[in-house]
């Protein structure tokens, strides 16, 4: 598989599920991070901050993230915005 264009600093390339080899070819000084995992046996619900196994779990998780953010702002440990 190849990317349709050069992947530059700060960009991410995501490839389709495959059992094939992964080859990288740098066109200059380069660094990369490779992430790989087995496919999850259940459908996943993707949120802005997290991934959950149901929309209800996603709502609870993101509500908790928002609550923690408000608490950190109230304590002066996080800038608003």
N, C-alpha and C positions, 0 to 999 in steps of 0.2 A: 504494500500500500504506500502511496505517497500523498503528501499534502498538495492541494491545488495551487498553492503559492508558498513562497519561502516563509517560514515561521521565524518571526523576529523577537527580540528581547521583550519579555513581558507577556507574550502571547502563549496560548495553550493549544495543542493539537490533540484531538480526541479521535480515536480510530474505532471502527466497528469491531464487534466481537469476532474473534478469529483464533484458530489454533496455529496460525502461521508464525514465522519468525518475525522479529522486529529488527530492522536495520536503521542505523542513524548515519547520516553523512553530513559532516560540518563543512561549511563553506568559509571557514575562518575560525578564529578563537571562539569556542562555544562551551557552554555548560548546559546540563539538562537534568531534570528530575523525572524519573519514570515511576508511575503508579500503576499497580495491577492488582486485581482481586478476582476471586471466583464469583460467578454470578449468584446473586441472592435468590433463594428459592421462592420468594414472595414478591408481588408487585410492590414498588416503593413509591411514596409520595414525596416529591421534591419541593422544598421550600426555599426561601431566600437564604436562610442561615443553616439549614439542616435537612436531613433526609429521615423520613419516618415510615412506618409500616401501615399507617392509616391516616386519613385526613384529620380525624379527631386527635390523634397523637401529634400530628404536625401543628394543629391549632394550639394544643397545650404547650408544646415545646416552644413555639414562637412567642406565645403569651408570656412564658417564663423568662425568655430572653429579654423581652420588652420590660418586664418587671425588674429584672436585675439591672438593666440600663437606667431605668428611672431611679432606682436605689443608689446606684453609683453616682448619678448626677446630683441627687439630693445630698450625698455625702461629700461632694466636691472632688470625687475621684475620677470623674469623666466629664469632659466638656459637652454641653448641650449641642445638638445638631447632628 
